[in-house]
């Protein structure tokens, strides 16, 4: 139970107690009316008038307090709506900033991607040239081997 709820319940209990006390006083005044002859009409009327004043002040105080609570509730709701609006706006700005940052990082990485592609193409060209060189060397060794083998056979035959 929140502190605010406890305060509200305490205020309601106090109001109920005051209302009960006022009702009791009203009943007692009604009983006194029956005995006006003994006390005199003026005293009873004066007491009843004061009772009505006290009751009116109590009701006025309760009404004013309820109006203050309502004004505070409205203010709190307005502030909550403003805070929610600010949070939503901040979230949208933050998301947009994150997108912009990601785009900037992507754009800055473009030269690296381009360089990596060029290096990769260079490796492919180099590997192709090495493979071609090995192929030519292998053909040369093969042809020299064939010539050497043919030369030996001619030498043996002669």
Buried (B, 14 or more C-beta within 10 A) or exposed (E): EEEEEEEEEEEEEEBEEBBEEBEEBBEEBEEBEEEEEEEEEEEBEEBBEEBEEBBEEBEEEBEEEEEEEEEEEEEEEEEEEEEEEEEEEEEEEEEEEEEEEEEEEEEEEEEEEEEEEEEEEEEEEEEEEEEEEEEEEEEEEEEEEEEEEEEEEEEEEE
